Amino acid sequence: MQRSQQRAETPPGHVVVIGGGIAGLAAAHRLVATGLRVTLLEATDRLGGKLMTGEIAGVQVDLGAESMLARRPEAVALAEAVGLGDRLQPPATATASLWTRDALRPMPKGHVMGVPGDPAVLGEVLSPEGLARIAEERDLTPTPVGDDVAVGAYVADRLGREVVDRLVEPLLGGVYAGDAYRISMRAAVPQLFEAVKEGGPLLDGVRRIQERAAARQQTGPVFQGIAGGIGTLPAAVGDAVRAQGGEILTETPVLGLTRTETGWAVRTDTRTITADGIVLATPAWSAGTLLAAESPAASAELSGVEYASMALVTLAFRRTDIEAYEALSGRSGFLVPPVDGHTIKASTFSSNKWQWVADAAPDLFVLRTSVGRYGEEDHLHREDEELVAVSLRDLAAATGLTARPVDTEVTRWIGGLPQYPVGHLTRVARIRDEVAKLPALRVCGAVYDGVGIPACIASAHRAADEIASEIIATPTLVRGTGSEAGQ
């Protein structure tokens, strides 16, 4: 009986989560469910990171990420857990195109991130010379991949540059805003990396991937959105964290972390908070700065992570002004290969893709373009009006659209996406090895296990579970009461 009372009176461990993007929020949500005390600190005045809604012509739309992979369970499960299950929606249309070789061409089917299993699907995208180059692959000597290899370099070596430049590059660029000739195959397309390690022609490896996927008989949509915008998810997760007793503080930048005899001291701009555990859910440069004193090796690795910046240009048109443009009908949007020399890298026809956008504004047609890739970020220094103008110019060239928008919104994401060059997963392993030497501290977010929303949530759950296990298994860590000093 005395032991039972002693356990009940022991204060729960206190975990501070630093960073209020979807990874930090998911970590906090996971931690409060274990009974631990949680304080989430976010430097800016809002939660969500790259998940954000805003208004265009009075209509709420996503100004950041707009969809999440539904074939992975983490994001859909979190949305359901915080009461958004009835608002999950698949795209109303997923008929995308490629704007290449001076025309909008149907997106080929039957490929793995642009790498085909059957070259016949590329007939409208590649030139006859490009198709002939693919046919040469069976006569080539094997291309070694070692511990890792760049997606673009490997595919170009096997199938020719045209496959990379006109299909792999825009698809990978849509995910990473990066350069396919630098992006790690092992990190970005792991199923392809495992297939090519098995040996044999690349086309055969892609077909094996497709056969295994068919054997799993996955059903349901590949992607999901949320009515009202993916950007509504962070607020719902934040509300759920608070409802379970968690504390969330915005406009609270963390200036330093210091180990103490019983845990950690977290120094903000106004006070110091004691904690038994820390989850660092910040971009690499911020995590590196905070770990500089306690883990110089991890800090140095994090400082080497590069980022790409981009801008989203959201445009609203009157439907009566765009009815003549057949290229806008029935499509979810289009991707743009960099090799074609245009400014925009993609356009999403939001009113076609998401039924909730069409329902919210039946008299409007909302679309958006994206501008900026890794190493090509000069465009982001232009004024908003210039970015709108270049977007309209490229839209006119691609679709014939010459109507003028009734409203525009430019959103810049500076340092928005971490880059995954060759060797990235080895770098991540080194970071985690160094961080694991610190008591009850873990890292999570887009840097480590993938840039998509489900991957960020999975990374957060891993960090939260490891922290909870360590604190619960080590009673000496559970001494802090979340006290504050320096107020």
C-alpha positions in Angstrom: 0.0 0.0 0.0 2.8 2.4 0.8 4.5 1.6 -2.5 1.3 2.3 -4.4 0.9 5.7 -2.7 4.6 6.5 -3.4 4.1 5.8 -7.1 1.0 7.9 -7.2 2.6 10.8 -5.5 5.7 10.8 -7.8 5.3 13.7 -10.2 5.1 12.7 -13.8 8.1 13.3 -16.0 8.1 16.7 -17.8 9.0 16.7 -21.5 9.6 19.9 -23.4 9.0 19.7 -27.1 10.8 22.5 -29.0 9.1 23.3 -32.3 5.4 23.6 -33.2 5.3 22.2 -36.7 3.4 19.0 -37.4 6.3 16.9 -36.0 6.5 18.7 -32.7 2.7 18.7 -32.4 2.6 14.9 -33.1 5.3 14.3 -30.6 3.4 16.3 -27.9 0.2 14.5 -28.8 1.9 11.1 -28.4 3.6 12.1 -25.1 0.6 13.4 -23.3 -1.2 10.1 -24.0 1.5 8.4 -21.9 0.7 10.5 -18.9 3.8 12.6 -19.1 3.6 16.4 -18.6 4.3 18.2 -21.8 5.2 21.8 -22.7 5.5 22.7 -26.4 7.5 25.8 -27.2 7.1 27.5 -30.6 9.2 30.5 -31.6 6.7 32.1 -34.0 3.1 33.3 -33.4 1.4 30.2 -34.9 1.5 26.4 -35.0 1.9 24.2 -38.0 5.2 25.0 -39.8 4.7 24.4 -43.5 1.0 23.5 -42.9 -0.9 26.8 -43.1 -4.2 28.0 -44.4 -5.1 31.5 -45.6 -7.7 33.3 -47.7 -7.9 34.0 -51.4 -10.9 36.1 -52.5 -12.6 35.2 -49.2 -12.0 31.5 -49.6 -9.9 29.5 -47.1 -7.2 27.5 -48.9 -3.9 25.9 -48.1 -0.9 28.2 -48.5 1.5 25.4 -47.7 1.3 21.6 -47.9 -2.1 20.6 -49.4 -2.2 16.8 -49.3 -0.8 13.8 -47.4 0.0 10.3 -48.5 -2.8 8.1 -47.5 -1.0 4.8 -48.2 0.9 5.4 -45.0 -1.2 5.3 -41.9 0.3 8.0 -39.6 -1.2 11.2 -41.0 -4.7 9.8 -41.6 -4.7 8.2 -38.1 -3.6 11.5 -36.4 -6.3 13.4 -38.3 -8.9 10.9 -37.1 -7.6 10.9 -33.6 -8.1 14.7 -33.3 -11.6 14.7 -34.7 -11.0 15.4 -38.4 -11.8 12.0 -39.8 -15.1 13.1 -41.3 -13.4 15.9 -43.2 -10.8 13.7 -44.9 -11.3 13.9 -48.7 -9.4 12.2 -51.6 -8.7 14.4 -54.6 -11.8 14.9 -56.8 -9.5 14.4 -59.8 -5.9 13.1 -59.9 -5.4 13.6 -63.7 -2.1 15.4 -63.8 -0.1 16.5 -66.8 3.4 17.4 -67.7 4.1 20.7 -69.5 7.0 19.6 -71.6 8.2 19.9 -75.2 5.8 22.9 -75.7 2.6 21.0 -74.7 0.6 19.7 -71.8 1.0 15.9 -72.0 -0.7 13.2 -69.9 1.3 12.1 -66.9 2.5 8.6 -67.8 1.2 5.7 -65.6 3.2 2.7 -64.5 6.3 4.3 -63.2 8.2 4.6 -59.9 9.0 8.2 -59.3 9.3 8.7 -63.0 11.3 5.5 -63.8 9.1 3.4 -66.1 8.6 -0.4 -66.0 7.4 -0.2 -69.6 8.9 2.4 -71.9 5.8 2.5 -74.0 4.1 4.7 -71.4 6.5 7.4 -72.2 5.7 7.8 -75.8 4.1 11.3 -75.5 6.8 12.6 -73.1 10.1 11.5 -74.7 11.5 12.0 -78.1 12.1 9.1 -80.4 15.8 9.4 -79.5 15.0 9.2 -75.8 12.9 6.1 -76.3 15.7 4.5 -78.4 18.2 5.2 -75.6 16.0 3.3 -73.1 16.0 0.3 -75.4 19.8 0.1 -75.1 19.7 -0.7 -71.3 19.8 -4.5 -71.6 23.2 -4.3 -73.4 24.8 -2.1 -70.8 27.2 -3.4 -68.1 25.8 -3.2 -64.5 26.0 0.1 -62.7 27.2 -0.2 -59.1 25.2 1.6 -56.5 27.4 0.9 -53.4 25.9 2.3 -50.2 24.0 5.0 -52.0 23.6 6.7 -55.4 22.0 9.8 -56.8 18.6 9.0 -58.4 19.2 11.1 -61.5 22.8 10.0 -62.1 21.9 6.3 -61.9 18.8 6.5 -64.1 20.5 8.7 -66.6 23.3 6.1 -66.8 20.9 3.3 -67.4 18.1 4.9 -69.4 19.5 8.2 -70.6 19.2 11.8 -69.4 15.9 12.5 -71.1 14.0 10.2 -68.8 15.5 12.1 -65.8 15.1 15.6 -67.3 11.5 15.2 -68.4 10.0 12.9 -65.8 12.1 12.0 -62.8 13.3 15.6 -62.2 9.8 17.2 -62.1 8.4 14.4 -59.9 11.2 14.5 -57.4 11.3 18.3 -57.6 7.6 18.3 -56.6 8.5 16.5 -53.4 11.9 17.9 -52.5 12.3 21.1 -54.6 15.7 19.6 -55.3 18.0 18.4 -58.0 17.4 14.8 -59.1 21.1 14.5 -59.9 22.0 15.1 -56.3 19.1 13.4 -54.4 19.8 10.1 -52.7 18.0 7.1 -54.1 18.4 5.3 -50.8 16.7 8.1 -48.9 14.1 9.4 -51.5 13.1 6.2 -53.4 14.1 3.4 -51.1 12.1 0.7 -52.9 13.9 1.5 -56.1 17.3 1.4 -54.3 16.5 -2.1 -53.0 15.4 -3.2 -56.4 18.5 -2.1 -58.2 20.7 -3.7 -55.5 19.1 -7.0 -56.5 20.8 -6.6 -59.9 19.6 -6.9 -63.4 18.2 -4.2 -65.7 16.6 -1.2 -64.1 13.3 -1.7 -66.0 13.1 -5.2 -64.6 13.6 -3.8 -61.1 10.7 -1.3 -61.6 8.5 -4.2 -62.8 9.3 -6.2 -59.7 8.3 -3.2 -57.5 5.0 -2.9 -59.4 4.3 -6.6 -59.1 4.9 -6.5 -55.3 2.6 -3.5 -55.0 -0.1 -5.3 -57.0 0.3 -8.4 -54.8 -0.4 -6.2 -51.7 -3.7 -5.2 -53.4 -3.7 -1.7 -51.8 -7.1 0.0 -52.2 -8.3 3.5 -51.4 -6.9 6.8 -52.4 -3.2 7.4 -52.7 -3.5 10.9 -51.2 -6.0 12.6 -48.9 -6.8 16.2 -48.1 -8.9 17.8 -45.4 -11.9 19.9 -46.1 -10.9 23.4 -45.1 -7.3 22.6 -45.8 -4.5 20.4 -44.5 -3.5 23.5 -42.6 -6.4 23.0 -40.2 -4.6 19.8 -38.8 -2.1 21.6 -36.6 -4.7 23.6 -34.7 -6.8 20.4 -34.1 -3.7 18.6 -32.8 -2.9 21.5 -30.6 -6.4 21.6 -29.1 -6.1 17.8 -28.4 -2.8 18.3 -26.6 -4.3 21.1 -24.5 -7.4 19.0 -23.7 -5.1 16.3 -22.2 -3.3 18.8 -20.0 -0.4 19.7 -22.3 0.8 23.3 -22.4 1.6 25.1 -25.7 3.4 28.4 -25.8 3.9 30.4 -29.0 6.2 33.3 -29.5 8.6 31.6 -27.1 11.9 31.1 -28.8 14.4 28.7 -27.1 17.8 30.3 -26.7 19.7 27.4 -25.1 19.8 23.9 -23.6 21.9 22.9 -20.6 22.1 19.5 -18.9 21.5 19.5 -15.2 21.9 16.9 -12.5 18.3 15.8 -12.9 17.6 16.5 -16.6 17.6 19.7 -18.7 17.3 23.4 -18.4 15.5 25.1 -21.3 16.3 28.8 -21.6 13.8 31.0 -23.4 13.8 34.7 -23.9 11.9 35.2 -20.6 12.6 32.3 -18.3 14.2 28.9 -17.8 12.1 25.8 -17.7 13.3 22.5 -16.2 12.6 19.3 -18.0 13.3 15.6 -17.7 13.3 15.1 -21.4 13.6 17.1 -24.6 12.2 16.5 -28.1 13.9 18.8 -30.7 11.4 19.2 -33.6 13.1 22.1 -35.3 14.9 22.6 -38.7 18.4 21.3 -38.8 20.0 24.7 -38.4 18.0 25.5 -35.2 18.6 22.0 -33.8 22.3 22.3 -34.5 22.5 25.7 -32.7 20.7 24.3 -29.7 23.0 21.2 -29.5 26.3 23.1 -30.1 27.3 23.0 -26.4 26.0 19.6 -25.4 26.7 17.6 -28.6 29.2 19.4 -30.9 29.4 16.4 -33.2 25.6 16.3 -33.8 25.6 20.0 -34.2 28.3 19.9 -36.9 26.3 17.2 -38.8 23.1 19.2 -38.6 24.9 22.3 -39.8 25.7 20.5 -43.0 22.1 19.9 -44.0 21.0 22.2 -46.9 17.6 23.5 -47.6 15.6 24.6 -50.7 13.3 27.6 -50.6 10.2 28.2 -52.7 7.2 30.4 -53.2 3.6 29.5 -53.8 1.5 31.9 -55.9 -2.2 31.4 -55.3 -4.6 32.9 -57.9 -8.4 33.2 -58.0 -10.3 33.8 -61.3 -13.9 34.3 -62.1 -15.2 31.1 -63.6 -17.0 33.0 -66.3 -13.6 34.4 -67.3 -11.9 31.0 -67.7 -14.6 28.9 -69.3 -13.0 29.1 -72.7 -9.8 27.5 -71.6 -10.2 23.8 -72.1 -6.7 23.0 -70.8 -8.0 23.9 -67.3 -10.8 21.4 -67.4 -10.6 17.9 -65.9 -7.0 18.3 -64.8 -5.6 18.4 -61.2 -2.6 20.5 -62.5 0.7 19.9 -64.2 4.4 19.6 -63.4 7.2 21.4 -65.3 10.6 19.8 -66.1 13.4 22.4 -65.4 15.0 21.4 -68.7 12.2 23.3 -70.5 13.4 26.6 -69.1 10.2 27.9 -67.5 10.0 29.7 -64.2 7.2 27.8 -62.5 7.9 24.2 -61.5 4.2 23.2 -61.1 0.6 24.3 -61.0 -2.2 22.8 -59.0 -5.8 23.5 -60.1 -7.2 23.6 -56.6 -10.9 24.0 -57.7 -10.6 20.8 -59.7 -8.5 18.8 -57.3 -10.4 19.5 -54.1 -14.2 19.4 -54.0 -14.2 21.4 -50.9 -12.5 24.3 -52.6 -15.1 24.1 -55.5 -18.0 24.0 -53.0 -16.7 26.9 -51.0 -16.3 29.2 -54.1 -18.6 27.9 -56.9 -18.2 31.2 -58.8 -14.4 31.1 -58.6 -11.5 29.0 -60.0 -8.6 28.8 -57.6 -5.2 27.6 -58.7 -1.6 28.0 -57.5 1.9 27.8 -58.9 5.2 27.0 -57.3 8.4 28.9 -58.0 11.9 28.0 -56.8 14.1 25.0 -56.7 17.4 24.1 -54.9 20.1 26.3 -56.3 17.5 28.4 -58.3 16.2 30.7 -55.7 16.9 34.1 -57.2 13.2 34.3 -58.2 12.2 34.5 -54.5 13.8 37.9 -54.2 11.3 39.4 -56.7 8.4 41.5 -55.5 5.1 39.7 -55.1 3.7 41.4 -58.2 6.6 40.0 -60.3 6.0 36.5 -59.1 2.4 36.8 -60.0 3.3 38.2 -63.4 5.8 35.4 -64.2 3.2 32.8 -63.0 0.5 34.3 -65.3 3.0 34.3 -68.2 3.8 30.6 -67.8 0.2 29.7 -67.3 -0.7 31.5 -70.5 2.0 29.6 -72.4 0.9 26.3 -70.9 -2.9 26.5 -71.0 -3.7 29.6 -73.1 -5.1 31.4 -70.0 -5.1 35.1 -70.4 -7.8 36.1 -67.8 -6.8 38.4 -65.0 -7.1 37.1 -61.4 -9.5 38.8 -59.0 -7.2 38.1 -56.1 -3.6 36.9 -55.6 -1.6 35.7 -52.6 2.2 35.0 -52.5 3.6 32.8 -49.8 7.3 32.4 -49.4 8.8 29.3 -47.7 12.4 30.2 -47.0 14.4 27.1 -46.1 11.3 25.1 -46.6 12.5 21.7 -47.5 15.7 19.9 -46.4 17.7 18.3 -49.1 18.5 14.6 -49.2 21.8 14.2 -51.1 23.7 11.0 -51.5 24.8 9.8 -48.0 21.9 11.6 -46.2 20.8 8.5 -44.3 24.3 7.9 -43.1 24.4 11.5 -41.9 21.1 11.0 -40.1 22.4 7.8 -38.4 25.5 9.7 -37.2 23.2 12.5 -35.8 21.1 10.0 -33.9 24.1 8.1 -32.6 25.5 11.3 -31.1 22.1 12.5 -29.8 21.5 9.1 -28.1 24.6 9.8 -25.9 22.6 12.6 -24.2 20.0 11.6 -21.6 16.4 11.8 -22.6 16.8 13.9 -25.7 15.6 13.0 -29.2 15.3 14.7 -32.6 12.5 14.5 -35.2 11.1 16.2 -38.2 11.5 16.5 -42.0 15.3 16.2 -41.8 15.4 12.6 -40.7 13.0 10.1 -42.2 11.2 11.9 -45.1 9.7 15.2 -45.9 6.1 14.1 -46.2 3.5 14.6 -43.5 3.2 10.9 -42.6 7.0 10.6 -42.4 7.3 13.6 -40.1 4.6 12.2 -37.8 6.3 8.8 -37.8 9.6 10.5 -36.9 7.8 12.3 -34.1 6.3 9.1 -32.7 9.7 7.4 -32.7 11.2 10.3 -30.7 8.2 10.4 -28.3 8.2 6.7 -27.7 11.9 6.6 -27.0 11.8 9.6 -24.6 8.8 8.1 -22.8 10.4 4.7 -22.4 13.6 6.3 -21.1 11.9 8.5 -18.6 9.5 5.9 -17.3 12.3 3.3 -17.1 14.7 5.6 -15.2 13.0 6.9 -12.1 15.9 9.2 -11.3 15.0 11.3 -14.3 11.5 11.8 -13.0 12.4 14.5 -10.5 11.6 17.7 -12.3 8.3 19.4 -11.7 8.5 21.8 -14.6 9.6 24.6 -12.4 10.6 27.9 -13.9 13.3 30.3 -12.9 14.3 33.8 -13.8 10.8 35.2 -14.1 
